[in-house]
């Protein structure tokens, strides 16, 4: 049996790569990647040359079968998603599960995560944190799930694209306008921005922007005394 390494990589700042991640990439026979072009740029920066194979969300099961065949043949494999830790709103979970069930050792190589990065600066206590990742792009489903999450009263972490962040914040403000929110944009990158305010304040802030760029992580504070607006019920 062989070993599959699940490797966390930087979410923007290449200086966040770990020594262990680099040593792992150097030591394995093959590197599997969500996007081989993206990972090639990372490897080239650190002067690492290894065979690359694709394993993205659209072909993860089929690609996993090929990777497990490599493991069966005794090759060691490292897997990296485009940014951050695989399996957290990124492919990698299917591969890890199948490899373990095939009898191979699956080793985590911890690294950066937008989830943990934002939590570390959110300034919120509490023991329970719900990670939801990306909500549905469909307005009705998004609002319905957001309402369910807010009703728990627990803190929540979401991810969102620049194309839907304003819509998400509008939904949030409609449902619970006073819920406090910390938004991280382009975390660890040159134009990193971390701002805090109520849901209504954040809605107004982003609605006023002419152009919205970057990837977002959103920390929504918990509120065990939550009272949601009746007007926000989905149509």
Secondary structure, 3 states (H helix, E strand, C coil): CCEEEEECECCCCHHHCCHHHHHHHHHCCEEEECCHHHHHHHHHHCCCCCEEEECCHHHHHHHHHHHHHHHHCCCCEEEECCCECCCCCCCCHHHHHHHHHCCCEEEEECCCCHHHHHHHHHCCCCCCEEEEEECCCCHHHHHHHHHHHHHCCCEEEEEECCCCHHHHHHHHHHHCCCCEEEEEECCCCCCCEEEEEEHHHHHHHHHCCCCCCCCEEEEECCCCCCCCCHHHCCC
